[in-house]
Amino acid sequence: MNSNVVSLFADGLTGAAKSTERYVRSNPWQAAGALAVVGLAAGLVLSRGVLLRGPRRFRRRMADHSGATEVSGG
């Protein structure tokens, strides 16, 4: 039973890969433009931390626990 499911999944994946390859070979500039737009969008999302809010919090926590003390003016 499991081998049938895996086989069906592999066949579907192979079909999708072949149709994608046909499209890219017949429309190389459109495919390159689409990939550029997707890459740019992903870069903007990741650089702004929309998906990865953790690094800012991690830096803040590390600064809190670093043992550095603030010297007040006076």
Secondary structure, DSSP 8 states (H G I E B T S, - for coil): -HHHHHHHHHHHHHHHHHHHHHHHHH-HHHHHHHHHHHHHHHHHHHHHTSS--HHHHHHHHHHHTS--------
